[in-house]
Amino acid sequence: MNPEERTVQAIMILQKIVEDTGVPRNIRRAAAEAIKILQRKDLSPALRAANAISILDEVATDPNMPLFARTAIWQAVSILEQIRDQV
Protein backbone atom coordinates (compact mmCIF):
# COMPACT_ATOMS: atom_id res chain seq x y z
CA MET A 1 0.00 0.00 0.00
CA ASN A 2 1.24 3.49 -0.75
CA PRO A 3 1.14 6.31 1.84
CA GLU A 4 -2.01 7.90 0.39
CA GLU A 5 -3.94 4.62 0.55
CA ARG A 6 -2.87 4.14 4.17
CA THR A 7 -3.90 7.71 4.97
CA VAL A 8 -7.36 7.19 3.45
CA GLN A 9 -7.75 3.96 5.42
CA ALA A 10 -6.85 5.72 8.69
CA ILE A 11 -9.21 8.61 7.90
CA MET A 12 -12.09 6.16 7.36
CA ILE A 13 -11.46 4.60 10.79
CA LEU A 14 -11.23 7.98 12.49
CA GLN A 15 -14.37 9.23 10.72
CA LYS A 16 -16.38 6.46 12.39
CA ILE A 17 -15.22 7.74 15.78
CA VAL A 18 -16.10 11.34 14.89
CA GLU A 19 -19.62 10.32 13.84
CA ASP A 20 -20.32 8.17 16.94
CA THR A 21 -22.17 10.26 19.53
CA GLY A 22 -21.47 7.58 22.15
CA VAL A 23 -17.82 8.61 22.14
CA PRO A 24 -16.90 11.50 24.46
CA ARG A 25 -16.64 14.89 22.77
CA ASN A 26 -12.92 15.41 23.50
CA ILE A 27 -12.06 12.13 21.78
CA ARG A 28 -14.24 12.95 18.76
CA ARG A 29 -12.57 16.36 18.60
CA ALA A 30 -9.10 14.77 18.65
CA ALA A 31 -10.09 12.34 15.88
CA ALA A 32 -11.45 15.24 13.80
CA GLU A 33 -8.23 17.19 14.35
CA ALA A 34 -6.18 14.17 13.24
CA ILE A 35 -8.32 13.89 10.10
CA LYS A 36 -7.71 17.57 9.28
CA ILE A 37 -3.97 17.07 9.60
CA LEU A 38 -4.05 13.93 7.46
CA GLN A 39 -5.92 15.80 4.72
CA ARG A 40 -3.35 18.60 4.46
CA LYS A 41 -1.40 18.48 1.22
CA ASP A 42 1.30 20.99 2.17
CA LEU A 43 3.07 18.47 4.45
CA SER A 44 4.78 15.21 3.55
CA PRO A 45 2.81 12.00 4.21
CA ALA A 46 5.17 10.94 7.01
CA LEU A 47 4.92 14.32 8.74
CA ARG A 48 1.12 14.29 8.53
CA ALA A 49 1.08 10.77 9.96
CA ALA A 50 3.45 11.70 12.80
CA ASN A 51 1.38 14.75 13.74
CA ALA A 52 -1.85 12.73 13.72
CA ILE A 53 -0.27 9.97 15.81
CA SER A 54 0.81 12.56 18.36
CA ILE A 55 -2.76 13.83 18.73
CA LEU A 56 -4.22 10.32 18.94
CA ASP A 57 -1.65 9.18 21.51
CA GLU A 58 -2.77 11.96 23.84
CA VAL A 59 -6.36 10.70 23.99
CA ALA A 60 -5.66 6.96 23.67
CA THR A 61 -5.28 6.62 27.44
CA ASP A 62 -8.45 8.55 28.33
CA PRO A 63 -10.30 6.43 30.94
CA ASN A 64 -13.70 7.59 29.59
CA MET A 65 -13.05 6.18 26.12
CA PRO A 66 -15.23 3.23 25.11
CA LEU A 67 -13.24 0.08 24.38
CA PHE A 68 -14.24 -0.07 20.70
CA ALA A 69 -13.07 3.54 20.18
CA ARG A 70 -9.72 2.81 21.84
CA THR A 71 -9.28 -0.22 19.59
CA ALA A 72 -10.15 1.87 16.51
CA ILE A 73 -7.65 4.56 17.49
CA TRP A 74 -4.92 1.95 18.00
CA GLN A 75 -5.79 0.50 14.60
CA ALA A 76 -5.51 3.93 12.95
CA VAL A 77 -2.20 4.60 14.73
CA SER A 78 -0.89 1.23 13.59
CA ILE A 79 -1.70 2.09 9.98
CA LEU A 80 -0.18 5.56 10.27
CA GLU A 81 3.03 4.22 11.81
CA GLN A 82 3.69 2.36 8.53
CA ILE A 83 3.84 5.59 6.51
CA ARG A 84 7.33 6.66 5.50
CA ASP A 85 8.47 9.39 3.13
CA GLN A 86 9.63 8.23 -0.28
CA VAL A 87 13.32 8.99 -0.73
N, CA, C and O atoms as CSV, one atom per row, in Angstrom:
chain,resi,resn,atom,element,x,y,z
A,1,MET,N,N,0.836,-1.189,0.000
A,1,MET,CA,C,0.000,0.000,0.000
A,1,MET,C,C,0.877,1.246,0.000
A,1,MET,O,O,1.903,1.292,0.679
A,2,ASN,N,N,0.471,2.248,-0.760
A,2,ASN,CA,C,1.237,3.492,-0.754
A,2,ASN,C,C,0.753,4.391,0.392
A,2,ASN,O,O,-0.295,4.130,0.983
A,3,PRO,N,N,1.513,5.447,0.705
A,3,PRO,CA,C,1.144,6.314,1.837
A,3,PRO,C,C,-0.255,6.916,1.729
A,3,PRO,O,O,-0.950,7.036,2.738
A,4,GLU,N,N,-0.680,7.297,0.526
A,4,GLU,CA,C,-2.009,7.901,0.387
A,4,GLU,C,C,-3.120,6.890,0.690
A,4,GLU,O,O,-4.126,7.242,1.306
A,5,GLU,N,N,-2.944,5.649,0.266
A,5,GLU,CA,C,-3.942,4.615,0.549
A,5,GLU,C,C,-4.037,4.363,2.049
A,5,GLU,O,O,-5.131,4.206,2.590
A,6,ARG,N,N,-2.887,4.324,2.718
A,6,ARG,CA,C,-2.869,4.137,4.174
A,6,ARG,C,C,-3.550,5.317,4.871
A,6,ARG,O,O,-4.294,5.136,5.834
A,7,THR,N,N,-3.288,6.514,4.375
A,7,THR,CA,C,-3.899,7.708,4.965
A,7,THR,C,C,-5.421,7.653,4.836
A,7,THR,O,O,-6.136,7.941,5.796
A,8,VAL,N,N,-5.909,7.292,3.672
A,8,VAL,CA,C,-7.358,7.186,3.452
A,8,VAL,C,C,-7.956,6.132,4.380
A,8,VAL,O,O,-9.034,6.335,4.940
A,9,GLN,N,N,-7.272,5.027,4.541
A,9,GLN,CA,C,-7.752,3.964,5.420
A,9,GLN,C,C,-7.848,4.465,6.870
A,9,GLN,O,O,-8.835,4.199,7.555
A,10,ALA,N,N,-6.839,5.179,7.324
A,10,ALA,CA,C,-6.851,5.719,8.689
A,10,ALA,C,C,-7.963,6.757,8.849
A,10,ALA,O,O,-8.638,6.789,9.878
A,11,ILE,N,N,-8.153,7.598,7.843
A,11,ILE,CA,C,-9.213,8.606,7.904
A,11,ILE,C,C,-10.581,7.942,8.019
A,11,ILE,O,O,-11.432,8.416,8.770
A,12,MET,N,N,-10.802,6.866,7.295
A,12,MET,CA,C,-12.088,6.160,7.364
A,12,MET,C,C,-12.343,5.636,8.774
A,12,MET,O,O,-13.466,5.720,9.271
A,13,ILE,N,N,-11.327,5.104,9.412
A,13,ILE,CA,C,-11.463,4.601,10.785
A,13,ILE,C,C,-11.779,5.747,11.738
A,13,ILE,O,O,-12.680,5.644,12.571
A,14,LEU,N,N,-11.032,6.837,11.609
A,14,LEU,CA,C,-11.231,7.980,12.494
A,14,LEU,C,C,-12.589,8.641,12.263
A,14,LEU,O,O,-13.191,9.158,13.204
A,15,GLN,N,N,-13.071,8.630,11.036
A,15,GLN,CA,C,-14.373,9.233,10.721
A,15,GLN,C,C,-15.494,8.516,11.470
A,15,GLN,O,O,-16.461,9.150,11.892
A,16,LYS,N,N,-15.372,7.219,11.635
A,16,LYS,CA,C,-16.385,6.461,12.385
A,16,LYS,C,C,-16.431,6.921,13.838
A,16,LYS,O,O,-17.505,6.982,14.438
A,17,ILE,N,N,-15.271,7.245,14.404
A,17,ILE,CA,C,-15.220,7.735,15.781
A,17,ILE,C,C,-15.863,9.114,15.867
A,17,ILE,O,O,-16.629,9.390,16.790
A,18,VAL,N,N,-15.551,9.973,14.910
A,18,VAL,CA,C,-16.101,11.339,14.895
A,18,VAL,C,C,-17.629,11.302,14.817
A,18,VAL,O,O,-18.299,12.115,15.453
A,19,GLU,N,N,-18.171,10.383,14.058
A,19,GLU,CA,C,-19.620,10.319,13.844
A,19,GLU,C,C,-20.375,9.612,14.960
A,19,GLU,O,O,-21.603,9.675,14.999
A,20,ASP,N,N,-19.675,8.940,15.865
A,20,ASP,CA,C,-20.324,8.174,16.935
A,20,ASP,C,C,-20.568,9.074,18.144
A,20,ASP,O,O,-19.626,9.484,18.823
A,21,THR,N,N,-21.838,9.378,18.406
A,21,THR,CA,C,-22.168,10.255,19.526
A,21,THR,C,C,-21.984,9.577,20.885
A,21,THR,O,O,-22.076,10.238,21.919
A,22,GLY,N,N,-21.728,8.284,20.896
A,22,GLY,CA,C,-21.466,7.576,22.146
A,22,GLY,C,C,-20.037,7.754,22.625
A,22,GLY,O,O,-19.690,7.352,23.735
A,23,VAL,N,N,-19.215,8.356,21.790
A,23,VAL,CA,C,-17.816,8.612,22.140
A,23,VAL,C,C,-17.734,10.014,22.740
A,23,VAL,O,O,-18.325,10.948,22.199
A,24,PRO,N,N,-17.007,10.175,23.852
A,24,PRO,CA,C,-16.897,11.505,24.464
A,24,PRO,C,C,-16.421,12.570,23.477
A,24,PRO,O,O,-15.651,12.289,22.558
A,25,ARG,N,N,-16.890,13.783,23.686
A,25,ARG,CA,C,-16.635,14.889,22.766
A,25,ARG,C,C,-15.144,15.168,22.572
A,25,ARG,O,O,-14.710,15.442,21.453
A,26,ASN,N,N,-14.354,15.102,23.651
A,26,ASN,CA,C,-12.924,15.410,23.505
A,26,ASN,C,C,-12.219,14.392,22.602
A,26,ASN,O,O,-11.270,14.741,21.900
A,27,ILE,N,N,-12.666,13.171,22.618
A,27,ILE,CA,C,-12.063,12.126,21.780
A,27,ILE,C,C,-12.505,12.318,20.326
A,27,ILE,O,O,-11.701,12.161,19.408
A,28,ARG,N,N,-13.766,12.652,20.121
A,28,ARG,CA,C,-14.237,12.945,18.761
A,28,ARG,C,C,-13.520,14.156,18.185
A,28,ARG,O,O,-13.190,14.193,17.000
A,29,ARG,N,N,-13.282,15.150,19.040
A,29,ARG,CA,C,-12.572,16.356,18.604
A,29,ARG,C,C,-11.138,16.016,18.201
A,29,ARG,O,O,-10.641,16.526,17.196
A,30,ALA,N,N,-10.472,15.165,18.972
A,30,ALA,CA,C,-9.099,14.768,18.649
A,30,ALA,C,C,-9.057,13.982,17.336
A,30,ALA,O,O,-8.150,14.170,16.526
A,31,ALA,N,N,-10.032,13.111,17.132
A,31,ALA,CA,C,-10.089,12.341,15.881
A,31,ALA,C,C,-10.326,13.274,14.693
A,31,ALA,O,O,-9.731,13.090,13.631
A,32,ALA,N,N,-11.188,14.270,14.868
A,32,ALA,CA,C,-11.451,15.238,13.799
A,32,ALA,C,C,-10.207,16.060,13.492
A,32,ALA,O,O,-9.914,16.349,12.332
A,33,GLU,N,N,-9.478,16.435,14.542
A,33,GLU,CA,C,-8.235,17.189,14.354
A,33,GLU,C,C,-7.201,16.349,13.594
A,33,GLU,O,O,-6.504,16.857,12.715
A,34,ALA,N,N,-7.110,15.063,13.943
A,34,ALA,CA,C,-6.184,14.166,13.244
A,34,ALA,C,C,-6.567,14.037,11.769
A,34,ALA,O,O,-5.694,13.996,10.902
A,35,ILE,N,N,-7.854,13.974,11.489
A,35,ILE,CA,C,-8.317,13.892,10.100
A,35,ILE,C,C,-7.906,15.149,9.336
A,35,ILE,O,O,-7.424,15.059,8.207
A,36,LYS,N,N,-8.093,16.314,9.945
A,36,LYS,CA,C,-7.713,17.568,9.275
A,36,LYS,C,C,-6.231,17.573,8.929
A,36,LYS,O,O,-5.839,17.993,7.839
A,37,ILE,N,N,-5.421,17.109,9.853
A,37,ILE,CA,C,-3.970,17.066,9.603
A,37,ILE,C,C,-3.659,16.089,8.475
A,37,ILE,O,O,-2.835,16.382,7.609
A,38,LEU,N,N,-4.310,14.939,8.483
A,38,LEU,CA,C,-4.048,13.932,7.456
A,38,LEU,C,C,-4.484,14.405,6.070
A,38,LEU,O,O,-3.953,13.933,5.064
A,39,GLN,N,N,-5.425,15.313,6.007
A,39,GLN,CA,C,-5.920,15.803,4.720
A,39,GLN,C,C,-5.099,16.964,4.159
A,39,GLN,O,O,-5.296,17.363,3.011
A,40,ARG,N,N,-4.194,17.501,4.951
A,40,ARG,CA,C,-3.350,18.604,4.465
A,40,ARG,C,C,-2.416,18.100,3.376
A,40,ARG,O,O,-1.841,17.018,3.491
A,41,LYS,N,N,-2.270,18.881,2.334
A,41,LYS,CA,C,-1.399,18.484,1.222
A,41,LYS,C,C,-0.065,19.235,1.228
A,41,LYS,O,O,0.823,18.938,0.430
A,42,ASP,N,N,0.070,20.216,2.140
A,42,ASP,CA,C,1.304,20.986,2.172
A,42,ASP,C,C,2.403,20.322,3.005
A,42,ASP,O,O,3.528,20.820,3.050
A,43,LEU,N,N,2.091,19.218,3.657
A,43,LEU,CA,C,3.074,18.466,4.448
A,43,LEU,C,C,3.328,17.120,3.796
A,43,LEU,O,O,2.492,16.618,3.045
A,44,SER,N,N,4.480,16.539,4.084
A,44,SER,CA,C,4.781,15.211,3.546
A,44,SER,C,C,3.895,14.177,4.238
A,44,SER,O,O,3.431,14.413,5.354
A,45,PRO,N,N,3.654,13.031,3.590
A,45,PRO,CA,C,2.806,11.997,4.210
A,45,PRO,C,C,3.316,11.546,5.583
A,45,PRO,O,O,2.519,11.334,6.497
A,46,ALA,N,N,4.629,11.401,5.732
A,46,ALA,CA,C,5.172,10.943,7.011
A,46,ALA,C,C,4.979,11.991,8.105
A,46,ALA,O,O,4.708,11.644,9.255
A,47,LEU,N,N,5.113,13.249,7.760
A,47,LEU,CA,C,4.922,14.321,8.744
A,47,LEU,C,C,3.456,14.420,9.157
A,47,LEU,O,O,3.153,14.613,10.334
A,48,ARG,N,N,2.556,14.290,8.200
A,48,ARG,CA,C,1.119,14.293,8.526
A,48,ARG,C,C,0.793,13.132,9.458
A,48,ARG,O,O,0.071,13.294,10.442
A,49,ALA,N,N,1.334,11.959,9.136
A,49,ALA,CA,C,1.080,10.771,9.961
A,49,ALA,C,C,1.627,10.966,11.376
A,49,ALA,O,O,0.953,10.640,12.353
A,50,ALA,N,N,2.838,11.492,11.486
A,50,ALA,CA,C,3.451,11.702,12.805
A,50,ALA,C,C,2.642,12.696,13.639
A,50,ALA,O,O,2.443,12.488,14.836
A,51,ASN,N,N,2.183,13.762,13.015
A,51,ASN,CA,C,1.376,14.750,13.738
A,51,ASN,C,C,0.048,14.149,14.200
A,51,ASN,O,O,-0.393,14.402,15.321
A,52,ALA,N,N,-0.580,13.366,13.349
A,52,ALA,CA,C,-1.849,12.731,13.715
A,52,ALA,C,C,-1.642,11.717,14.842
A,52,ALA,O,O,-2.444,11.644,15.773
A,53,ILE,N,N,-0.572,10.944,14.753
A,53,ILE,CA,C,-0.266,9.966,15.810
A,53,ILE,C,C,-0.090,10.669,17.146
A,53,ILE,O,O,-0.568,10.185,18.173
A,54,SER,N,N,0.590,11.802,17.138
A,54,SER,CA,C,0.814,12.563,18.361
A,54,SER,C,C,-0.506,12.963,19.016
A,54,SER,O,O,-0.665,12.844,20.231
A,55,ILE,N,N,-1.443,13.433,18.211
A,55,ILE,CA,C,-2.757,13.828,18.733
A,55,ILE,C,C,-3.510,12.611,19.274
A,55,ILE,O,O,-4.110,12.672,20.347
A,56,LEU,N,N,-3.475,11.522,18.534
A,56,LEU,CA,C,-4.218,10.325,18.937
A,56,LEU,C,C,-3.620,9.683,20.182
A,56,LEU,O,O,-4.352,9.141,21.011
A,57,ASP,N,N,-2.296,9.739,20.323
A,57,ASP,CA,C,-1.648,9.177,21.509
A,57,ASP,C,C,-2.099,9.884,22.783
A,57,ASP,O,O,-2.222,9.265,23.840
A,58,GLU,N,N,-2.343,11.189,22.669
A,58,GLU,CA,C,-2.769,11.959,23.840
A,58,GLU,C,C,-4.110,11.481,24.390
A,58,GLU,O,O,-4.302,11.453,25.605
A,59,VAL,N,N,-5.035,11.105,23.514
A,59,VAL,CA,C,-6.361,10.696,23.986
A,59,VAL,C,C,-6.504,9.181,24.128
A,59,VAL,O,O,-7.504,8.711,24.671
A,60,ALA,N,N,-5.546,8.424,23.660
A,60,ALA,CA,C,-5.659,6.961,23.672
A,60,ALA,C,C,-5.750,6.387,25.089
A,60,ALA,O,O,-6.257,5.283,25.283
A,61,THR,N,N,-5.265,7.128,26.062
A,61,THR,CA,C,-5.283,6.619,27.442
A,61,THR,C,C,-6.428,7.207,28.263
A,61,THR,O,O,-6.496,6.986,29.472
A,62,ASP,N,N,-7.314,7.943,27.629
A,62,ASP,CA,C,-8.453,8.548,28.333
A,62,ASP,C,C,-9.313,7.444,28.955
A,62,ASP,O,O,-9.789,6.555,28.248
A,63,PRO,N,N,-9.513,7.499,30.274
A,63,PRO,CA,C,-10.301,6.432,30.939
A,63,PRO,C,C,-11.772,6.425,30.546
A,63,PRO,O,O,-12.451,5.418,30.750
A,64,ASN,N,N,-12.285,7.523,29.985
A,64,ASN,CA,C,-13.696,7.588,29.592
A,64,ASN,C,C,-13.949,7.046,28.187
A,64,ASN,O,O,-15.093,6.997,27.735
A,65,MET,N,N,-12.888,6.642,27.503
A,65,MET,CA,C,-13.046,6.185,26.125
A,65,MET,C,C,-13.640,4.776,26.093
A,65,MET,O,O,-13.168,3.883,26.796
A,66,PRO,N,N,-14.681,4.582,25.272
A,66,PRO,CA,C,-15.235,3.229,25.108
A,66,PRO,C,C,-14.176,2.308,24.493
A,66,PRO,O,O,-13.319,2.751,23.728
A,67,LEU,N,N,-14.249,1.052,24.835
A,67,LEU,CA,C,-13.238,0.084,24.385
A,67,LEU,C,C,-13.144,0.013,22.863
A,67,LEU,O,O,-12.042,-0.058,22.319
A,68,PHE,N,N,-14.285,0.032,22.168
A,68,PHE,CA,C,-14.244,-0.067,20.704
A,68,PHE,C,C,-13.554,1.147,20.085
A,68,PHE,O,O,-12.880,1.022,19.063
A,69,ALA,N,N,-13.718,2.325,20.700
A,69,ALA,CA,C,-13.074,3.536,20.179
A,69,ALA,C,C,-11.566,3.469,20.400
A,69,ALA,O,O,-10.790,3.873,19.535
A,70,ARG,N,N,-11.156,2.960,21.555
A,70,ARG,CA,C,-9.724,2.809,21.840
A,70,ARG,C,C,-9.090,1.852,20.828
A,70,ARG,O,O,-8.004,2.109,20.307
A,71,THR,N,N,-9.778,0.760,20.564
A,71,THR,CA,C,-9.280,-0.216,19.588
A,71,THR,C,C,-9.177,0.411,18.201
A,71,THR,O,O,-8.208,0.171,17.481
A,72,ALA,N,N,-10.164,1.207,17.825
A,72,ALA,CA,C,-10.151,1.867,16.513
A,72,ALA,C,C,-8.993,2.864,16.421
A,72,ALA,O,O,-8.328,2.957,15.389
A,73,ILE,N,N,-8.758,3.602,17.494
A,73,ILE,CA,C,-7.649,4.559,17.494
A,73,ILE,C,C,-6.321,3.829,17.372
A,73,ILE,O,O,-5.446,4.255,16.618
A,74,TRP,N,N,-6.165,2.741,18.103
A,74,TRP,CA,C,-4.925,1.955,17.999
A,74,TRP,C,C,-4.754,1.408,16.585
A,74,TRP,O,O,-3.640,1.355,16.065
A,75,GLN,N,N,-5.845,1.006,15.975
A,75,GLN,CA,C,-5.790,0.497,14.603
A,75,GLN,C,C,-5.342,1.602,13.647
A,75,GLN,O,O,-4.498,1.368,12.783
A,76,ALA,N,N,-5.899,2.796,13.796
A,76,ALA,CA,C,-5.505,3.925,12.949
A,76,ALA,C,C,-4.038,4.279,13.170
A,76,ALA,O,O,-3.310,4.533,12.211
A,77,VAL,N,N,-3.604,4.297,14.423
A,77,VAL,CA,C,-2.199,4.601,14.732
A,77,VAL,C,C,-1.280,3.556,14.104
A,77,VAL,O,O,-0.226,3.888,13.563
A,78,SER,N,N,-1.685,2.308,14.182
A,78,SER,CA,C,-0.886,1.233,13.595
A,78,SER,C,C,-0.716,1.426,12.088
A,78,SER,O,O,0.372,1.212,11.552
A,79,ILE,N,N,-1.769,1.824,11.417
A,79,ILE,CA,C,-1.703,2.087,9.976
A,79,ILE,C,C,-0.798,3.286,9.702
A,79,ILE,O,O,0.033,3.250,8.794
A,80,LEU,N,N,-0.961,4.335,10.482
A,80,LEU,CA,C,-0.178,5.562,10.266
A,80,LEU,C,C,1.309,5.358,10.552
A,80,LEU,O,O,2.155,6.001,9.931
A,81,GLU,N,N,1.627,4.471,11.483
A,81,GLU,CA,C,3.025,4.216,11.805
A,81,GLU,C,C,3.779,3.577,10.630
A,81,GLU,O,O,5.009,3.607,10.596
A,82,GLN,N,N,3.068,3.017,9.695
A,82,GLN,CA,C,3.691,2.365,8.532
A,82,GLN,C,C,4.029,3.355,7.405
A,82,GLN,O,O,4.673,2.989,6.422
A,83,ILE,N,N,3.594,4.590,7.561
A,83,ILE,CA,C,3.839,5.590,6.512
A,83,ILE,C,C,5.238,6.173,6.644
A,83,ILE,O,O,5.623,6.684,7.696
A,84,ARG,N,N,5.972,6.087,5.573
A,84,ARG,CA,C,7.328,6.655,5.502
A,84,ARG,C,C,7.414,7.521,4.260
A,84,ARG,O,O,6.729,7.265,3.269
A,85,ASP,N,N,8.258,8.548,4.310
A,85,ASP,CA,C,8.467,9.387,3.130
A,85,ASP,C,C,9.265,8.618,2.087
A,85,ASP,O,O,10.174,7.855,2.412
A,86,GLN,N,N,8.904,8.835,0.832
A,86,GLN,CA,C,9.632,8.226,-0.278
A,86,GLN,C,C,10.920,9.012,-0.492
A,86,GLN,O,O,10.894,10.238,-0.607
A,87,VAL,N,N,12.028,8.315,-0.545
A,87,VAL,CA,C,13.325,8.985,-0.728
A,87,VAL,C,C,13.799,8.772,-2.144
A,87,VAL,O,O,14.870,9.251,-2.515
